[in-house]
Amino acid sequence: MKLPLFPLQSVFFPGETVPLHIFEERYKQLINDCREDAITFGIPVYIGKTIEYGTEVQLVEVVNTYEGGELDVVCVARQVFKVLTFDNEMEGKLYAGGIVEFLESDNDAALDFRKEVFEKMKALYDLMAVQFPPIAFDQFNSYAFAHKMGLTFEQEYELLKLTNETQRLNYISQHLDTTIAVLDQINKTKAVIEMNGHFKNFDPLDFKDFTVN
């Protein structure tokens, strides 16, 4: 499928809201075409000086239009794709485009495993003393916390490329295990440091029980 492309050094996951500030003429033209022709466009992830995978997005709303023609828009991310070809300009357009292949996603995962990962996510937030987002378990999937659990840009990209929900949850679970272990150790160290700053009551020792070698 031929798709207009808007490469960014960002990862967007299916279902998430995508706010964009548009200021280049080519992308003003793209947004105008989205409004007039109801087309979608792709945001390939620019990483390591290459683009290979990205996410199709659909324009939802133009929030602000500035005097200079700049725009604030809100889109929603839809499907993940693999870039097969890339052209700096689509025919008759200022913006880039290319042929993409949409990835089929298997969204099934065992209920028990989903619950396990969900509970790990809660444990992470407890350790960080951060309020848990208002996401109910029945709304939880591998993308729900993708930007909210400390994944690096590279890790988010790896998650994006996985097409199986069980694999994605397993990837997240392993990250949570590592992160929780580190945070738990940090909290224990913090507690020791705080304790060492306080006055202590020591039990008197009975020197009669001592021996010297």
C-alpha positions as CSV (number, residue, x, y, z in Angstrom):
1,M,0.0,0.0,0.0
2,K,1.2,3.5,-0.9
3,L,1.2,5.8,2.2
4,P,2.3,9.4,2.9
5,L,5.1,9.3,5.3
6,F,6.1,11.7,8.1
7,P,9.3,10.3,9.7
8,L,10.0,11.2,13.3
9,Q,12.4,10.1,16.0
10,S,9.4,8.9,18.0
11,V,7.6,5.6,18.6
12,F,3.8,5.6,18.6
13,F,1.8,2.5,19.6
14,P,-1.6,1.5,18.1
15,G,-4.5,3.1,20.0
16,E,-2.6,6.1,21.5
17,T,-3.3,9.7,20.9
18,V,-0.6,11.5,18.8
19,P,-0.3,15.3,19.2
20,L,1.7,17.0,16.5
21,H,2.9,20.5,15.9
22,I,3.0,21.1,12.1
23,F,5.2,23.9,10.8
24,E,6.9,22.7,7.6
25,E,5.1,23.4,4.3
26,R,5.2,19.8,3.2
27,Y,3.4,18.6,6.3
28,K,0.9,21.5,6.2
29,Q,0.0,20.1,2.8
30,L,-0.2,16.6,4.2
31,I,-2.6,17.7,6.9
32,N,-4.7,19.6,4.4
33,D,-4.9,16.5,2.2
34,C,-5.9,14.4,5.3
35,R,-8.8,16.9,5.9
36,E,-10.0,17.0,2.3
37,D,-9.6,13.4,1.3
38,A,-9.8,11.6,4.6
39,I,-6.5,9.8,4.0
40,T,-4.2,8.4,6.7
41,F,-0.4,8.7,6.8
42,G,2.5,6.9,8.4
43,I,5.0,7.9,11.0
44,P,8.1,5.7,10.4
45,V,10.5,5.6,13.3
46,Y,13.8,7.3,12.5
47,I,16.4,5.3,14.4
48,G,20.0,4.6,13.6
49,K,19.8,6.8,10.5
50,T,17.3,4.4,9.0
51,I,13.5,4.0,8.8
52,E,12.1,0.4,8.7
53,Y,9.0,0.2,10.9
54,G,6.3,2.7,11.9
55,T,2.7,3.3,12.7
56,E,-0.2,4.5,10.5
57,V,-2.1,7.4,12.0
58,Q,-5.4,9.1,11.3
59,L,-6.1,12.8,11.7
60,V,-8.8,13.4,14.4
61,E,-8.8,17.1,14.9
62,V,-7.0,20.4,14.1
63,V,-6.8,22.0,17.5
64,N,-5.0,25.3,16.7
65,T,-4.2,27.2,13.5
66,Y,-1.7,30.0,13.9
67,E,-1.3,33.2,11.9
68,G,1.8,31.9,10.2
69,G,0.0,28.8,9.1
70,E,1.4,26.4,11.8
71,L,-1.0,23.8,13.1
72,D,-1.5,21.8,16.3
73,V,-3.2,18.6,15.4
74,V,-4.3,15.4,17.2
75,C,-4.2,12.1,15.5
76,V,-4.8,8.5,16.6
77,A,-2.3,5.7,16.0
78,R,-3.7,2.6,14.2
79,Q,-1.6,-0.2,12.6
80,V,2.1,-1.0,12.7
81,F,3.8,-1.3,9.3
82,K,7.1,-2.2,7.7
83,V,8.5,0.3,5.1
84,L,9.2,-1.4,1.8
85,T,10.1,1.7,-0.3
86,F,10.7,5.4,0.4
87,D,10.4,8.4,-1.8
88,N,11.4,11.9,-0.6
89,E,8.3,13.3,-2.5
90,M,5.2,11.6,-3.5
91,E,4.1,12.3,-7.0
92,G,2.7,15.9,-7.2
93,K,3.2,16.4,-3.4
94,L,5.8,18.1,-1.2
95,Y,5.7,15.3,1.4
96,A,7.4,11.9,1.4
97,G,5.7,8.6,0.8
98,G,6.4,5.0,0.2
99,I,5.0,1.5,-0.1
100,V,4.3,-0.1,3.3
101,E,3.2,-3.6,4.5
102,F,0.9,-3.7,7.5
103,L,1.9,-6.3,10.1
104,E,-0.8,-8.7,11.2
105,S,-1.0,-8.7,15.0
106,D,-2.0,-11.6,17.2
107,N,-3.6,-9.9,20.2
108,D,-4.4,-13.0,22.2
109,A,-2.6,-13.6,25.5
110,A,-3.5,-15.9,28.4
111,L,-5.6,-14.2,31.1
112,D,-3.4,-15.3,34.0
113,F,-0.3,-13.9,32.2
114,R,-2.0,-10.6,31.5
115,K,-2.9,-10.4,35.2
116,E,0.6,-11.2,36.3
117,V,2.1,-8.4,34.1
118,F,-0.6,-6.0,35.3
119,E,0.3,-6.7,39.0
120,K,4.0,-6.2,38.2
121,M,3.1,-2.8,36.7
122,K,1.3,-1.9,39.9
123,A,4.3,-3.0,42.0
124,L,6.6,-0.8,39.9
125,Y,4.4,2.3,40.5
126,D,4.2,1.4,44.3
127,L,8.0,1.3,44.4
128,M,8.2,4.7,42.6
129,A,5.5,6.1,44.9
130,V,3.7,7.3,41.8
131,Q,-0.1,7.3,41.3
132,F,-1.2,4.4,39.1
133,P,-2.9,5.6,35.9
134,P,-6.7,5.1,35.8
135,I,-6.5,2.0,33.6
136,A,-8.8,-0.9,34.5
137,F,-7.6,-4.4,33.9
138,D,-10.0,-5.1,31.1
139,Q,-8.5,-2.1,29.3
140,F,-4.9,-3.3,29.8
141,N,-2.8,-4.5,27.0
142,S,0.9,-4.4,26.1
143,Y,0.6,-0.9,24.7
144,A,-1.3,0.7,27.6
145,F,1.9,1.5,29.6
146,A,4.4,1.4,26.8
147,H,5.5,5.0,27.5
148,K,5.0,4.8,31.3
149,M,7.4,2.2,32.5
150,G,10.9,3.5,31.8
151,L,11.6,1.8,28.4
152,T,14.3,3.5,26.4
153,F,13.6,4.7,22.9
154,E,15.4,1.6,21.5
155,Q,13.3,-0.7,23.8
156,E,10.1,1.0,22.7
157,Y,11.1,0.4,19.1
158,E,11.8,-3.3,19.8
159,L,8.3,-3.6,21.4
160,L,6.7,-1.9,18.4
161,K,8.1,-4.6,16.1
162,L,6.7,-7.5,18.0
163,T,3.5,-8.8,16.4
164,N,2.3,-11.2,19.1
165,E,0.7,-10.0,22.3
166,T,2.2,-12.8,24.4
167,Q,5.7,-11.9,23.1
168,R,5.0,-8.2,23.9
169,L,3.8,-8.9,27.4
170,N,6.8,-11.2,27.9
171,Y,9.2,-8.4,26.8
172,I,7.5,-6.0,29.2
173,S,7.5,-8.6,32.0
174,Q,11.3,-9.1,31.7
175,H,11.8,-5.3,31.8
176,L,9.6,-5.0,34.9
177,D,11.5,-7.7,36.7
178,T,14.8,-6.0,36.1
179,T,13.5,-2.5,36.9
180,I,11.6,-3.6,40.1
181,A,14.8,-5.4,41.3
182,V,16.9,-2.3,40.8
183,L,14.3,0.0,42.5
184,D,13.8,-2.3,45.4
185,Q,17.6,-2.3,46.0
186,I,17.7,1.5,45.7
187,N,14.9,1.8,48.3
188,K,16.7,-0.6,50.7
189,T,19.9,1.4,50.3
190,K,17.9,4.6,50.9
191,A,16.4,3.1,54.1
192,V,19.9,2.1,55.3
193,I,21.3,5.6,54.6
194,E,18.4,7.2,56.5
195,M,18.7,4.8,59.4
196,N,22.4,5.6,59.7
197,G,21.6,9.3,60.2
198,H,19.5,8.7,63.3
199,F,20.6,8.2,67.0
200,K,20.5,4.5,68.0
201,N,20.0,2.7,71.2
202,F,22.7,0.0,71.6
203,D,22.2,-2.9,74.0
204,P,25.0,-3.0,76.6
205,L,27.4,-5.8,76.0
206,D,28.4,-8.2,78.7
207,F,32.2,-8.1,78.5
208,K,32.5,-11.3,80.6
209,D,31.4,-13.2,77.6
210,F,34.3,-11.9,75.4
211,T,37.4,-13.9,74.6
212,V,40.5,-12.6,72.9
213,N,42.3,-14.8,70.5
